[in-house]
């Protein structure tokens, strides 16, 4: 993994992203663009409750 890829992953980590948006280091537009390109993986979901 390239360093730039690792830094991007860290920036978009759910544990850090809200703080980075608040600090202005990550824009809401960047976050929206990232989430828009994510695949829908609901077919791979594993349910633990009978009431899906």
PDB file of N, CA, C and O in Angstrom:
ATOM      1  N   UNK A   1       0.853  -1.177   0.000  1.00  0.00           N
ATOM      2  CA  UNK A   1       0.000   0.000   0.000  1.00  0.00           C
ATOM      3  C   UNK A   1       0.896   1.237   0.000  1.00  0.00           C
ATOM      4  O   UNK A   1       1.874   1.326   0.743  1.00  0.00           O
ATOM      5  N   UNK A   2       0.533   2.175  -0.847  1.00  0.00           N
ATOM      6  CA  UNK A   2       1.276   3.428  -0.904  1.00  0.00           C
ATOM      7  C   UNK A   2       0.954   4.275   0.316  1.00  0.00           C
ATOM      8  O   UNK A   2      -0.118   4.152   0.910  1.00  0.00           O
ATOM      9  N   UNK A   3       1.881   5.124   0.676  1.00  0.00           N
ATOM     10  CA  UNK A   3       1.698   6.013   1.816  1.00  0.00           C
ATOM     11  C   UNK A   3       0.496   6.927   1.609  1.00  0.00           C
ATOM     12  O   UNK A   3      -0.265   7.175   2.544  1.00  0.00           O
ATOM     13  N   UNK A   4       0.323   7.428   0.391  1.00  0.00           N
ATOM     14  CA  UNK A   4      -0.809   8.325   0.124  1.00  0.00           C
ATOM     15  C   UNK A   4      -2.139   7.606   0.311  1.00  0.00           C
ATOM     16  O   UNK A   4      -3.102   8.204   0.792  1.00  0.00           O
ATOM     17  N   UNK A   5      -2.204   6.327  -0.066  1.00  0.00           N
ATOM     18  CA  UNK A   5      -3.430   5.541   0.133  1.00  0.00           C
ATOM     19  C   UNK A   5      -3.695   5.334   1.617  1.00  0.00           C
ATOM     20  O   UNK A   5      -4.835   5.433   2.069  1.00  0.00           O
ATOM     21  N   UNK A   6      -2.648   5.050   2.366  1.00  0.00           N
ATOM     22  CA  UNK A   6      -2.789   4.843   3.806  1.00  0.00           C
ATOM     23  C   UNK A   6      -3.275   6.109   4.497  1.00  0.00           C
ATOM     24  O   UNK A   6      -4.114   6.043   5.394  1.00  0.00           O
ATOM     25  N   UNK A   7      -2.756   7.252   4.088  1.00  0.00           N
ATOM     26  CA  UNK A   7      -3.178   8.520   4.681  1.00  0.00           C
ATOM     27  C   UNK A   7      -4.632   8.836   4.337  1.00  0.00           C
ATOM     28  O   UNK A   7      -5.363   9.375   5.168  1.00  0.00           O
ATOM     29  N   UNK A   8      -5.055   8.503   3.117  1.00  0.00           N
ATOM     30  CA  UNK A   8      -6.455   8.725   2.734  1.00  0.00           C
ATOM     31  C   UNK A   8      -7.379   7.826   3.549  1.00  0.00           C
ATOM     32  O   UNK A   8      -8.432   8.266   4.009  1.00  0.00           O
ATOM     33  N   UNK A   9      -6.984   6.569   3.727  1.00  0.00           N
ATOM     34  CA  UNK A   9      -7.783   5.651   4.543  1.00  0.00           C
ATOM     35  C   UNK A   9      -7.910   6.167   5.971  1.00  0.00           C
ATOM     36  O   UNK A   9      -8.987   6.102   6.564  1.00  0.00           O
ATOM     37  N   UNK A  10      -6.827   6.673   6.515  1.00  0.00           N
ATOM     38  CA  UNK A  10      -6.838   7.201   7.879  1.00  0.00           C
ATOM     39  C   UNK A  10      -7.752   8.418   7.972  1.00  0.00           C
ATOM     40  O   UNK A  10      -8.483   8.582   8.948  1.00  0.00           O
ATOM     41  N   UNK A  11      -7.705   9.265   6.955  1.00  0.00           N
ATOM     42  CA  UNK A  11      -8.506  10.474   6.944  1.00  0.00           C
ATOM     43  C   UNK A  11     -10.000  10.147   6.917  1.00  0.00           C
ATOM     44  O   UNK A  11     -10.803  10.886   7.488  1.00  0.00           O
ATOM     45  N   UNK A  12     -10.376   9.061   6.267  1.00  0.00           N
ATOM     46  CA  UNK A  12     -11.777   8.704   6.126  1.00  0.00           C
ATOM     47  C   UNK A  12     -12.226   7.677   7.163  1.00  0.00           C
ATOM     48  O   UNK A  12     -13.354   7.187   7.101  1.00  0.00           O
ATOM     49  N   UNK A  13     -11.372   7.355   8.092  1.00  0.00           N
ATOM     50  CA  UNK A  13     -11.717   6.437   9.171  1.00  0.00           C
ATOM     51  C   UNK A  13     -12.834   7.054  10.011  1.00  0.00           C
ATOM     52  O   UNK A  13     -12.750   8.216  10.408  1.00  0.00           O
ATOM     53  N   UNK A  14     -13.865   6.282  10.274  1.00  0.00           N
ATOM     54  CA  UNK A  14     -15.034   6.795  10.997  1.00  0.00           C
ATOM     55  C   UNK A  14     -14.658   7.354  12.372  1.00  0.00           C
ATOM     56  O   UNK A  14     -15.343   8.233  12.893  1.00  0.00           O
ATOM     57  N   UNK A  15     -13.580   6.849  12.951  1.00  0.00           N
ATOM     58  CA  UNK A  15     -13.159   7.319  14.266  1.00  0.00           C
ATOM     59  C   UNK A  15     -12.511   8.698  14.208  1.00  0.00           C
ATOM     60  O   UNK A  15     -12.413   9.372  15.234  1.00  0.00           O
ATOM     61  N   UNK A  16     -12.068   9.131  13.029  1.00  0.00           N
ATOM     62  CA  UNK A  16     -11.383  10.410  12.888  1.00  0.00           C
ATOM     63  C   UNK A  16     -12.108  11.414  12.006  1.00  0.00           C
ATOM     64  O   UNK A  16     -11.891  12.618  12.139  1.00  0.00           O
ATOM     65  N   UNK A  17     -12.962  10.945  11.112  1.00  0.00           N
ATOM     66  CA  UNK A  17     -13.493  11.819  10.061  1.00  0.00           C
ATOM     67  C   UNK A  17     -14.262  13.016  10.588  1.00  0.00           C
ATOM     68  O   UNK A  17     -14.087  14.117  10.067  1.00  0.00           O
ATOM     69  N   UNK A  18     -15.107  12.851  11.600  1.00  0.00           N
ATOM     70  CA  UNK A  18     -15.881  13.984  12.119  1.00  0.00           C
ATOM     71  C   UNK A  18     -14.971  15.063  12.700  1.00  0.00           C
ATOM     72  O   UNK A  18     -15.218  16.257  12.534  1.00  0.00           O
ATOM     73  N   UNK A  19     -13.934  14.629  13.372  1.00  0.00           N
ATOM     74  CA  UNK A  19     -12.973  15.578  13.934  1.00  0.00           C
ATOM     75  C   UNK A  19     -12.250  16.323  12.813  1.00  0.00           C
ATOM     76  O   UNK A  19     -12.044  17.533  12.906  1.00  0.00           O
ATOM     77  N   UNK A  20     -11.865  15.608  11.755  1.00  0.00           N
ATOM     78  CA  UNK A  20     -11.157  16.230  10.644  1.00  0.00           C
ATOM     79  C   UNK A  20     -12.060  17.202   9.880  1.00  0.00           C
ATOM     80  O   UNK A  20     -11.592  18.241   9.414  1.00  0.00           O
ATOM     81  N   UNK A  21     -13.339  16.877   9.750  1.00  0.00           N
ATOM     82  CA  UNK A  21     -14.286  17.794   9.112  1.00  0.00           C
ATOM     83  C   UNK A  21     -14.419  19.054   9.957  1.00  0.00           C
ATOM     84  O   UNK A  21     -14.418  20.168   9.433  1.00  0.00           O
ATOM     85  N   UNK A  22     -14.533  18.867  11.265  1.00  0.00           N
ATOM     86  CA  UNK A  22     -14.660  20.007  12.177  1.00  0.00           C
ATOM     87  C   UNK A  22     -13.434  20.918  12.112  1.00  0.00           C
ATOM     88  O   UNK A  22     -13.557  22.140  12.194  1.00  0.00           O
ATOM     89  N   UNK A  23     -12.263  20.321  11.966  1.00  0.00           N
ATOM     90  CA  UNK A  23     -11.021  21.095  11.899  1.00  0.00           C
ATOM     91  C   UNK A  23     -10.769  21.687  10.510  1.00  0.00           C
ATOM     92  O   UNK A  23      -9.847  22.484  10.335  1.00  0.00           O
ATOM     93  N   UNK A  24     -11.578  21.303   9.532  1.00  0.00           N
ATOM     94  CA  UNK A  24     -11.403  21.812   8.178  1.00  0.00           C
ATOM     95  C   UNK A  24     -10.358  21.072   7.371  1.00  0.00           C
ATOM     96  O   UNK A  24     -10.003  21.511   6.277  1.00  0.00           O
ATOM     97  N   UNK A  25      -9.857  19.961   7.885  1.00  0.00           N
ATOM     98  CA  UNK A  25      -8.850  19.180   7.170  1.00  0.00           C
ATOM     99  C   UNK A  25      -9.478  18.234   6.151  1.00  0.00           C
ATOM    100  O   UNK A  25      -8.791  17.691   5.287  1.00  0.00           O
ATOM    101  N   UNK A  26     -10.768  18.048   6.262  1.00  0.00           N
ATOM    102  CA  UNK A  26     -11.534  17.209   5.345  1.00  0.00           C
ATOM    103  C   UNK A  26     -12.849  17.938   5.093  1.00  0.00           C
ATOM    104  O   UNK A  26     -13.542  18.326   6.034  1.00  0.00           O
ATOM    105  N   UNK A  27     -13.183  18.121   3.833  1.00  0.00           N
ATOM    106  CA  UNK A  27     -14.419  18.837   3.531  1.00  0.00           C
ATOM    107  C   UNK A  27     -15.595  17.864   3.461  1.00  0.00           C
ATOM    108  O   UNK A  27     -15.416  16.669   3.226  1.00  0.00           O
ATOM    109  N   UNK A  28     -16.782  18.389   3.667  1.00  0.00           N
ATOM    110  CA  UNK A  28     -17.976  17.548   3.545  1.00  0.00           C
ATOM    111  C   UNK A  28     -18.124  17.050   2.119  1.00  0.00           C
ATOM    112  O   UNK A  28     -18.639  15.955   1.897  1.00  0.00           O
ATOM    113  N   UNK A  29     -17.680  17.835   1.154  1.00  0.00           N
ATOM    114  CA  UNK A  29     -17.728  17.423  -0.249  1.00  0.00           C
ATOM    115  C   UNK A  29     -16.827  16.215  -0.483  1.00  0.00           C
ATOM    116  O   UNK A  29     -17.217  15.283  -1.185  1.00  0.00           O
ATOM    117  N   UNK A  30     -15.631  16.220   0.093  1.00  0.00           N
ATOM    118  CA  UNK A  30     -14.726  15.075  -0.042  1.00  0.00           C
ATOM    119  C   UNK A  30     -15.361  13.830   0.565  1.00  0.00           C
ATOM    120  O   UNK A  30     -15.271  12.741  -0.002  1.00  0.00           O
ATOM    121  N   UNK A  31     -15.992  13.993   1.699  1.00  0.00           N
ATOM    122  CA  UNK A  31     -16.643  12.874   2.369  1.00  0.00           C
ATOM    123  C   UNK A  31     -17.810  12.344   1.538  1.00  0.00           C
ATOM    124  O   UNK A  31     -17.977  11.132   1.404  1.00  0.00           O
ATOM    125  N   UNK A  32     -18.611  13.242   0.984  1.00  0.00           N
ATOM    126  CA  UNK A  32     -19.735  12.829   0.136  1.00  0.00           C
ATOM    127  C   UNK A  32     -19.247  12.109  -1.115  1.00  0.00           C
ATOM    128  O   UNK A  32     -19.831  11.102  -1.514  1.00  0.00           O
ATOM    129  N   UNK A  33     -18.189  12.611  -1.734  1.00  0.00           N
ATOM    130  CA  UNK A  33     -17.636  11.969  -2.927  1.00  0.00           C
ATOM    131  C   UNK A  33     -17.143  10.561  -2.605  1.00  0.00           C
ATOM    132  O   UNK A  33     -17.365   9.628  -3.377  1.00  0.00           O
ATOM    133  N   UNK A  34     -16.483  10.414  -1.475  1.00  0.00           N
ATOM    134  CA  UNK A  34     -15.969   9.103  -1.065  1.00  0.00           C
ATOM    135  C   UNK A  34     -17.110   8.113  -0.819  1.00  0.00           C
ATOM    136  O   UNK A  34     -17.072   6.985  -1.310  1.00  0.00           O
ATOM    137  N   UNK A  35     -18.112   8.533  -0.066  1.00  0.00           N
ATOM    138  CA  UNK A  35     -19.212   7.613   0.247  1.00  0.00           C
ATOM    139  C   UNK A  35     -20.055   7.291  -0.986  1.00  0.00           C
ATOM    140  O   UNK A  35     -20.648   6.215  -1.059  1.00  0.00           O
ATOM    141  N   UNK A  36     -20.117   8.202  -1.950  1.00  0.00           N
ATOM    142  CA  UNK A  36     -20.882   7.957  -3.171  1.00  0.00           C
ATOM    143  C   UNK A  36     -20.251   6.866  -4.032  1.00  0.00           C
ATOM    144  O   UNK A  36     -20.956   6.173  -4.766  1.00  0.00           O
ATOM    145  N   UNK A  37     -18.931   6.708  -3.950  1.00  0.00           N
ATOM    146  CA  UNK A  37     -18.269   5.708  -4.786  1.00  0.00           C
ATOM    147  C   UNK A  37     -18.126   4.333  -4.102  1.00  0.00           C
ATOM    148  O   UNK A  37     -17.589   3.400  -4.699  1.00  0.00           O
ATOM    149  N   UNK A  38     -18.601   4.210  -2.868  1.00  0.00           N
ATOM    150  CA  UNK A  38     -18.547   2.914  -2.189  1.00  0.00           C
ATOM    151  C   UNK A  38     -19.568   1.953  -2.781  1.00  0.00           C
ATOM    152  O   UNK A  38     -20.658   2.360  -3.183  1.00  0.00           O
ATOM    153  N   UNK A  39     -19.208   0.681  -2.830  1.00  0.00           N
ATOM    154  CA  UNK A  39     -20.110  -0.352  -3.331  1.00  0.00           C
ATOM    155  C   UNK A  39     -21.187  -0.655  -2.303  1.00  0.00           C
ATOM    156  O   UNK A  39     -20.987  -0.487  -1.100  1.00  0.00           O
ATOM    157  N   UNK A  40     -22.335  -1.106  -2.800  1.00  0.00           N
ATOM    158  CA  UNK A  40     -23.401  -1.559  -1.927  1.00  0.00           C
ATOM    159  C   UNK A  40     -23.128  -3.031  -1.600  1.00  0.00           C
ATOM    160  O   UNK A  40     -23.165  -3.876  -2.495  1.00  0.00           O
ATOM    161  N   UNK A  41     -22.860  -3.340  -0.356  1.00  0.00           N
ATOM    162  CA  UNK A  41     -22.525  -4.715   0.021  1.00  0.00           C
ATOM    163  C   UNK A  41     -23.592  -5.328   0.936  1.00  0.00           C
ATOM    164  O   UNK A  41     -23.287  -6.201   1.749  1.00  0.00           O
ATOM    165  N   UNK A  42     -24.829  -4.877   0.803  1.00  0.00           N
ATOM    166  CA  UNK A  42     -25.897  -5.432   1.649  1.00  0.00           C
ATOM    167  C   UNK A  42     -26.125  -6.910   1.372  1.00  0.00           C
ATOM    168  O   UNK A  42     -26.615  -7.626   2.244  1.00  0.00           O
ATOM    169  N   UNK A  43     -25.783  -7.381   0.183  1.00  0.00           N
ATOM    170  CA  UNK A  43     -25.941  -8.801  -0.133  1.00  0.00           C
ATOM    171  C   UNK A  43     -25.003  -9.666   0.714  1.00  0.00           C
ATOM    172  O   UNK A  43     -25.247 -10.860   0.888  1.00  0.00           O
ATOM    173  N   UNK A  44     -23.945  -9.071   1.232  1.00  0.00           N
ATOM    174  CA  UNK A  44     -22.975  -9.814   2.047  1.00  0.00           C
ATOM    175  C   UNK A  44     -23.270  -9.705   3.546  1.00  0.00           C
ATOM    176  O   UNK A  44     -22.509 -10.212   4.369  1.00  0.00           O
ATOM    177  N   UNK A  45     -24.362  -9.050   3.892  1.00  0.00           N
ATOM    178  CA  UNK A  45     -24.673  -8.824   5.304  1.00  0.00           C
ATOM    179  C   UNK A  45     -25.052 -10.122   6.008  1.00  0.00           C
ATOM    180  O   UNK A  45     -25.698 -10.991   5.424  1.00  0.00           O
ATOM    181  N   UNK A  46     -24.652 -10.240   7.244  1.00  0.00           N
ATOM    182  CA  UNK A  46     -25.015 -11.384   8.077  1.00  0.00           C
ATOM    183  C   UNK A  46     -25.903 -10.869   9.193  1.00  0.00           C
ATOM    184  O   UNK A  46     -25.490 -10.019   9.983  1.00  0.00           O
ATOM    185  N   UNK A  47     -27.116 -11.381   9.258  1.00  0.00           N
ATOM    186  CA  UNK A  47     -28.071 -10.922  10.266  1.00  0.00           C
ATOM    187  C   UNK A  47     -27.981 -11.804  11.494  1.00  0.00           C
ATOM    188  O   UNK A  47     -27.819 -13.020  11.391  1.00  0.00           O
ATOM    189  N   UNK A  48     -28.087 -11.186  12.649  1.00  0.00           N
ATOM    190  CA  UNK A  48     -28.003 -11.931  13.906  1.00  0.00           C
ATOM    191  C   UNK A  48     -29.346 -12.020  14.600  1.00  0.00           C
ATOM    192  O   UNK A  48     -29.475 -12.669  15.638  1.00  0.00           O
ATOM    193  N   UNK A  49     -30.354 -11.363  14.025  1.00  0.00           N
ATOM    194  CA  UNK A  49     -31.683 -11.359  14.612  1.00  0.00           C
ATOM    195  C   UNK A  49     -32.661 -11.946  13.604  1.00  0.00           C
ATOM    196  O   UNK A  49     -32.478 -11.771  12.399  1.00  0.00           O
ATOM    197  N   UNK A  50     -33.681 -12.629  14.066  1.00  0.00           N
ATOM    198  CA  UNK A  50     -34.639 -13.240  13.155  1.00  0.00           C
ATOM    199  C   UNK A  50     -35.502 -12.188  12.453  1.00  0.00           C
ATOM    200  O   UNK A  50     -36.085 -12.477  11.408  1.00  0.00           O
ATOM    201  N   UNK A  51     -35.595 -10.985  13.003  1.00  0.00           N
ATOM    202  CA  UNK A  51     -36.392  -9.904  12.413  1.00  0.00           C
ATOM    203  C   UNK A  51     -35.532  -9.066  11.486  1.00  0.00           C
ATOM    204  O   UNK A  51     -35.107  -7.969  11.849  1.00  0.00           O
ATOM    205  N   UNK A  52     -35.275  -9.575  10.300  1.00  0.00           N
ATOM    206  CA  UNK A  52     -34.400  -8.891   9.347  1.00  0.00           C
ATOM    207  C   UNK A  52     -34.996  -7.588   8.971  1.00  0.00           C
ATOM    208  O   UNK A  52     -34.416  -6.851   8.174  1.00  0.00           O
TER     209      UNK A  52
END
